[in-house]
Amino acid sequence: MAKYLGARPLLSRIKDNLPIIIISVFAIFLFVAIYIKGGNAQIFNTIITGGLWALLAVGLALVFGVMNIPHFAHGESFMIGAYVAYFTFTPMQEYLYEKPNEFLSMIAPLGAILTAGIAGAILGILIEKMIFSPLRRRTKKDWIMNAFLLTVGLSFVLSNGANLVLGPNFRGISRYWDVDAVEIGGAYMSVDRLVAFAISMVTIGALWFFLRRTRVGRAIRAVSQDETGAQLVGINLNFIQTLTFSLATAMASISGASLLFLFQAYPTVGGTPLYYAWYVVMMAGLGNVVGAIIGGFIVAMLQTATQLFVAVSWTTVLPTVVMILVLLIAPSGIFGSEVKGVQEQ
Amino acid sequence: MLELKNINAGYDFLQVLWDVSFHVDEGEMVALIGPNGAGKSTTLRTIAGLIDPKSGDVLFHGKVINDEPAHMISRMGISYVSEKLNLFTGMSVQENLLLGAYAIREKEVQLETLAYIFELFPRLEERKDQLAGTMSGGERKMLAIARGMMSKPQLMLVDEPSLGLQPSLTSNVFSALKQLRERGVTVLIVEQNVNATLSFTDRAYVLEQGKIVLEGPSKEIKANKHVRNAYLGI
């Protein structure tokens, strides 16, 4: 009897977590397959790309969870980060070419990336105060649709603005750090890639600590769970919303800046990162920050596996197919129990 | 302490409150009773700043607070425990309580209040690491009231504390409210359980169709013929 009682909940627990179990098995399978075919090099590649998607997707998840905005101008924050890093790094590089200084040339790239992050934070505040805050004061009706359309419009304005002011040219650098690649487990990784990965992990870790352990971070989570409740305990919604948007924009700018050597800076550079970040959050569940981190690595694995086993030109196809399959089985994503942040009036 | 002057309020084109005026004095426990849809919750929501009145004034300590946003009203010392509770369901009991003290920046004061709350509601201490969303209805209500107390309010607005609770839990909630009053907190309570509420409040207002139709000491209200017929079923 007791055995029977014990067995039932286990079965139903498996049933409840079916999407998570399927995707975990699938992820382990992919990981092993990538390792067998590509070895360490491809595994590192996957992890590094995964860190990038995770950093971008966390921003999207945060903006959706706290503000209910399906953010389609996230890629433009990436683009602006890339431009800011380019325009701060190249003068420094020229200066260092004339007057070589080993210490400064180690620090300069970090300075450029940090500048891009600060510029992104300021841009986020401006966008929130000038666009979303007025919309929120005017009406909350059809908020998600209106906010979505605004972000799409914003994306056009920003990328075409960049085109108008800076032209369609690609502006890039070959590398941030002029040093040899590092050998890890038989695979050679450039320092730029390693640092880009480290930056994304540190940024995600810092965000995690901020959300979990600080008073304001707790308030951000409170707003995402119950806006009215948050107001009732004295949380200023406007402040939290501006802060959240600013954080998300800064994170996208940082990833745009730290990947300048890979993506270059040009007006439409944000497209690809935006769509991958959206694959991640749709698959993981909208508004789920932890899901976004795990999802980032799953999408990266799918990409690498496609490149290894199918063809490079199919890289975007398979993640999309998997995303559609996931949504067919679990409409609110793998880790999304229900779309919590949404409040339709 | 709190005064409403000729408040007209409602939602979009639907006016709910018509010329509502009443006052709550320091240290009092006042009940607002009335049938469903009379506008009791709307009154509390207006005071808490979740709805802006169309006309009239809400005064707190003689200062007009109509235009203040909800979070500022909470920081002034008015705590609203809503009917829907508005708990942060994905967070632990302890996190919910600490968020209740969001406006208090001093860590020691926060922890002191938390210790006091745990003394008052030992049940919450037992469950402090449990997610608020997984608690039973009675525990959630306790948590909502406790969270409301965490900001050390001068005035608490409590909306339907007994709604949906079994009788034994109801008396728990009521005794918690009585303890609040002994601590010197002013309470404005909206209740359906008219008989019990009138027995432990000082004064009461009867709200019908958005208008105050009767007011007076709770004992007199309880003895009133209209109230006895309509609410007490005697």
HADDOCK unambig.tbl for C-alpha pairs under 7 A between the chains (distance, minus, plus):
assign (segid A and resid 222 and name CA) (segid B and resid 88 and name CA) 6.04 0.50 0.50
assign (segid A and resid 225 and name CA) (segid B and resid 88 and name CA) 5.59 0.50 0.50
assign (segid A and resid 226 and name CA) (segid B and resid 86 and name CA) 6.20 0.50 0.50
assign (segid A and resid 226 and name CA) (segid B and resid 87 and name CA) 6.97 0.50 0.50
assign (segid A and resid 226 and name CA) (segid B and resid 88 and name CA) 6.00 0.50 0.50
assign (segid A and resid 228 and name CA) (segid B and resid 86 and name CA) 6.54 0.50 0.50
assign (segid A and resid 229 and name CA) (segid B and resid 86 and name CA) 4.58 0.50 0.50
assign (segid A and resid 229 and name CA) (segid B and resid 87 and name CA) 6.16 0.50 0.50
assign (segid A and resid 231 and name CA) (segid B and resid 70 and name CA) 5.76 0.50 0.50
assign (segid A and resid 231 and name CA) (segid B and resid 71 and name CA) 4.80 0.50 0.50
assign (segid A and resid 232 and name CA) (segid B and resid 70 and name CA) 6.41 0.50 0.50
assign (segid A and resid 232 and name CA) (segid B and resid 71 and name CA) 5.96 0.50 0.50
assign (segid A and resid 232 and name CA) (segid B and resid 74 and name CA) 5.95 0.50 0.50
assign (segid A and resid 232 and name CA) (segid B and resid 80 and name CA) 6.51 0.50 0.50
assign (segid A and resid 233 and name CA) (segid B and resid 71 and name CA) 6.75 0.50 0.50
assign (segid A and resid 233 and name CA) (segid B and resid 74 and name CA) 6.17 0.50 0.50
assign (segid A and resid 233 and name CA) (segid B and resid 99 and name CA) 6.75 0.50 0.50
assign (segid A and resid 233 and name CA) (segid B and resid 100 and name CA) 5.16 0.50 0.50
assign (segid A and resid 233 and name CA) (segid B and resid 102 and name CA) 6.47 0.50 0.50
assign (segid A and resid 234 and name CA) (segid B and resid 71 and name CA) 3.92 0.50 0.50
assign (segid A and resid 234 and name CA) (segid B and resid 72 and name CA) 6.34 0.50 0.50
assign (segid A and resid 234 and name CA) (segid B and resid 74 and name CA) 5.13 0.50 0.50
assign (segid A and resid 234 and name CA) (segid B and resid 75 and name CA) 5.61 0.50 0.50
assign (segid A and resid 234 and name CA) (segid B and resid 102 and name CA) 6.55 0.50 0.50
assign (segid A and resid 234 and name CA) (segid B and resid 103 and name CA) 5.99 0.50 0.50
assign (segid A and resid 235 and name CA) (segid B and resid 71 and name CA) 5.55 0.50 0.50
assign (segid A and resid 236 and name CA) (segid B and resid 71 and name CA) 5.74 0.50 0.50
